[in-house]
Amino acid sequence: MVLILKSNKDIKKLKELLAERQHKKKFDARKFCGVLKVNEDALTIQQRLRDEWN
């Protein structure tokens, strides 16, 4: 994220705006951990998928 601050803005107001911006919910990848069940080794799957590109 890039934030451009102009010198004529009130610092207090800018801090309030930044505080509001930081409250967005982030993606929680941990809830998907272990969801995909596979019977094959992960490295074997990865190599097979990479071979499909060639």
ABEGO torsion letter per residue (X at the ends): XBBBBBAABBAAAAAAAAAAAAABBBBBAAAABGABBBABBAAAAAAAAAAAAX
